[in-house]
Amino acid sequence: MAATKKKLTQTVADKAGPNEKIWDTEIKGFYLVTGKTKKTLYYQKDVNRKTVRHKLGSLPEITVAAARVEAEQLRAEHATGAVAQRLAASRIPTLRDATDTYLARPKLRSEHNKNQVRAQMENKLTDWLDLRLDEITKADCVAMHARLGADGERAANHVLKSFRSIYNHARRVHDLPECPTMAIEWFPEPASGKIIDDLDAWKEAVDGLENDVHRAFYRFLLLTGLRLSEALSLRWDQVHADHLHLPLTKNGRPFDLPLLAEHHGILQPMQAYRSDYVFPGTRHALHLKSPERIAWSAHAHRRTFATVAAESGLWEETIGRLLNHTPQSVTGAHYVKVGHEQLRAPMEQVVSAFKRKGLI
């Protein structure tokens, strides 16, 4: 295509033949392109080492004079940086897109955690999903936190902290200001610290459950200290003769926990259900979803396991390993790898302590 330079006028445009490119000599970046049947006017400018092209219109729908006015306006906008700002804004993801990217990151969390975060965004922050992250203000965050807090302060904290994680993940690659949740006064979340302080009452309550799957579930929960979601979704292919293997846990890492004869004694009757899951569900549920409620939460079972472990003489760091807590030190988190065999003796110590309490 032949390219020439001359002042673009209506006459020049009308006389231009096919396959020509005529650059205007007065406004840099203003030009005409002709095809076999169409003549189109453009304005282009390099922004951040990238050519940005604006189509002004085709003849005769637009005149050269009108296109020149638009080109002048675009040149002025480029000069003030307005176009660059618009381009930058167009690259900022919406909350919906940022959530998808956050949940697809290589360091995956558990499926339960991913589903929980997605549900928080889609069910609680619905009005924000199609907003760009830079359109969500500090005032928006404060107002949303207060609104959600009316239905539950702890839940409101968790939703906005999940939003903060998504925002800060996007901030690593996009030009975003500090997360607007910085303006939030978080609701206090005192740890309940509740444990099963009357183990005889617990044993009576569990023994009194009609459903044998529910009875086995609570017994196994107490003797392993597993998180609720880990126990509910436990599969038989994760249960081995000497340990159970969780391929992905809340802290993003796999975890192996030693199993003793006492654990297998609880699990063995569950094999009669011929399910892929250790604790099978009913009807359409693949695994147990909602065991019959007793007076103590699943986390109270986990705290009780830790308490009995401490009473048996285990060090706090060892208890943390049994519970699959992330070690606080850099060495513990990144260099020291503890396998299930190293945890076997501590587990035997905890189970023996439960035996002395008459629970096995």
N, C-alpha and C positions, 0 to 999 in steps of 0.2 A: 504494500500500500504506500503510495507516494505521500510524503509529508512536506508541507510548505508552511511558510509564515507570512501572514499579512493581516491587516486589520479586518476582523470579521464584521461584515455588514450583511444586510438582507440581500443585497445584489450579489455579493460574493457567494453567499450560501445558495442562492437560487441558481447561479451559473455553475456551481461545482458539479463535476462529473462523478460517476460511480468510482468507488474504491479510492477515495481521497481522504487525507487527514490534514486539516488546516488549523494551525495554531494561531491564536490571536496575538498580535504584537503589543497590545496595550495591557491586557490582563493575563499575567502568567498563569498557565494552567487551564485557560478557557480555550476550547477547541471544538471543531466540527468533524464528525466522521460520517462518510457517505458509503452506503452499500449499493446494491443493485437497484433497490426501490425506495430506500429510506435514508433520511438525513437526520442525524441526531447530534445534539449539543451537550457537551460535558464540561465539568470543572473538576480538576484533580489537584491534590496537594500531598506531599510526603509528610506523614505524621509518625514520629518515632520509627523512622527507617522503613515505614510501610506506606505504599501508595494508597490513598483514599480517593476513590472516584465517585463523583456525584453526577447522576444523570439528570440534566435539566429539562429535557423534553425533545420531542421530534417535530420537525417541520411537517405540515403547517400548523400543528396544534399549538406550537409556541413560536413566537417571533424571535429573531436574533436580538432585538432590543430588549425584550423581556428576559431572555436568557442572560444577557449581559448584566442586567440589574441583579439577578439571582447570583451570578458569579461574583459580583462585587460584594454582595452580602456574605457569601461563603468565605471570600478572601478575608473579610473583616473578622468573621467568627474564628477563622484559623489563627489570625493574628493575635486575638485575645486569649486563645487557648480553649475556647468554648467547645470546639469540635473534639479536641483531644480529651476534654473532660467527659464529653458524651460517649466517646469511644471507650474510655476507661470504665465508665459506668455500665456500658453494655456488656462488659466482660465479667462484672460482679455477679456471682450466681444468686439465684433465689434460694430461699430456705429449703424448698423442696429439692433443688439440685444439690445444694450443699449437704443435705442429709444423705442423699444417695451416695455422694462421693465419700462422705465420712464413714458410712456403713460398709462401703466396698473397699476400704483401705486394706493393705496387705496384712497388717497386724490385726487380725479379726478377733473380735470378742465372741462370746458364746452366742448361739442362736437366740437364746432367751433374752440376753442383754440387747441384741440387735432389734429383736421384735419389740422389746419394751421401749427403746428409744424412738423407733418409728411410730409406735402407738402414741407416745407422748406428743410428738410433733403433729401427727395427723388428727388426733382427737382433742388436744388442748390448745395447740397453736395454729388451728385451722386458718384463721384470718391472716396469718403471716406467711403461709406456705409459698405464695406466688409473689411475695415482696422480695426485692433484692436485699441482701444482708445490710447494705449501707442505708437502706430506707427505714430500718428498724431502729428507733431512737431510744435514748435512755428513759425518756418519759414513757414510751411504749412498754419497756421492760418493767418499770416500777408499777405501772397501772396493771399490767398482766399479772405480775406477782401478787399484787393485792387482791385482784379478782379471783385468782385460783386459790389464794390462801383462805378465802371465805369457806371453801369446801374442804380444806385440809392443808395445814401449813407445811407439813413435811413433804407432801406431794408437790406443792407449789415450788418449794426449794429444788426438788429433784428435776422437775420439768425445766425450769430456767437454767439449772446447772448443766443439763443435757444440751440445751440450746447453746450455752457458753462453750461447751466442748466442740460442737459442730462449727460455731463461728470461728473459734481459735484455730481449728483445723483448716478452714478455708483461708484464714488470714496468713497462713504460711506461704500461700502462692498468689494471693490477691492483695491489692493495695487497699487494705481496710483499716479504719481507725481502731482504737482499743474497744474491746467488746462492751456494748452498752449496758450489760448486766452489772458493770462496775458501780452503777448508781443504786443498786438494790441493797436494802437493809435486810439481810437474810433472817428468816424466822429461826429462833433457837431450836436446836434439835438435841435435847438431852438424851443420852443413851438410856434406855429403860433398864438395862442390866439385869432383867428378870431371868431367873434360872428356875429349874424344878427343885424347889427346896424341900418338898415332901415327896420323896421317891416312892414311898409306900402308896401314897394317894395316886401317883402317876401309874404305878403298876396295876392298881385296882381299876383305874379308868381305862387303861389299854386292854387289860384282860376282859373288861366288860363290853368291848366293841364286838358287834355281831359279825362284822366282815373280817375274815381272816387276812385279807390283803392289807386292810388298814392296820390291823394289829401288827403284822410283820413290818409294815412301813415305819411305824413309830419306834419299834424296837431297833430296827436297823439304823434309823436316824440317830437315836441316842448313842448307839455303840460305834458310830463312825464319825459323828460331827459333821456330816455332809451338809451342804446348802440344800434348801428345799428343792430348787429346780434340778439340782444334780441327782438327788435321790428319786424324784418323781419320774425323770426321763431315763433312768439307768436301764441299759440294755444288757441282755445276757452275753452278747459278744464282747462286752466290756468287763465281764466278770471272769477272772481266771482262778486257778487253784490257789495261788498264793497272794493275789492282789487284784484290785480293780483298777481299770485304766479309764480316765476321763480325757478324751482327746483335746477338748477345748473347755476352759473354765472361765470364771468371771474375770480373772486377771489376765486372760489372753494366752495362758500357757497350758500345756497338758499336765496331768497330775496322776501319779500312781500311789495308791493307798494300800498298805498290807491288809490282807484278810486272814482271819484266824478261823479255827474250827467253829467257834461260837457264832461268827458271822454267817458261815455256810449253814449252820443249824437253823438260822432264821430264814435264809433264802431258799433252802432246798424244797420246802413245801410249795413254793411259788412256781416251781417247774411244772406242776400238774396243770397249769393254765395254758401251757403250750403257746405262749405269747413271745414276741421278740423282746418285750419289755419285762423287766423283773417284777414290777408292780403294775399289772395290767389294768386297763380302764374298763369301763362298761359301755355297752352299745357301740356308739360311733367313736368313742375316745380310744386311741391306741394305747395310751398309758394312763395311769392314775392321775387325775387332775385335782380333785378336791376330796381328800380323805375326811372322814367324819371328824368334826371339830372336838377337841378336848380342851382342857383349861390352859394348856401351855402351847405357845406358838412353836413353829419349826425352829426359829432362831433361839428360842429358850432351850431347846434340845441341844443346839450347837454350843451355847454358852455353858450348859451343864456338862457337856463332854469336856470342855476346856477347864471348867472348875474342878471336876473329878481328876483330870490329868494333873492339874497343879497340886491338888491334895495328895496325889500319889508320889509327888516328889520330882516331877519332870520340870526342866527349865522352860522358861517362857518361850525361848526361841524354838525349842523342840515342839512345844504345843502349837506354835505358829506353823511349823512345817506340817504337822498332822492335819491342821485346818486349811492348809494351802493358802496361808496368808503371804502376801508379798513381803520379803524381808526388807527392813528399812535401810540397811547399809548397802553401799554399792557392791561390796564384796559378796554379801549374802545374796543380793538380787541377780548379779551377773556372772559370778565366778563359782560359787559353791553350789554344786548340783547334788541333791540328796535323793537317792533312789528309795524304792519301797523296802528294800532289805535293810537299809540303815534305820528305817522307821519301824521295823518289826518289833524290836525289843520295847520301844516306847509304847507301841500299841498293845503289846501283851501286858504291860504295866497298867495301862488304863483299863483294859478289859478285866484284869484281876481285881482292880479296885471296885468295878461295878459288881463283880461276883461277891465280894465281901459285903456289899450292900444288899445282897439278896435279890438282884435283878436278873440273874442268869441261872 
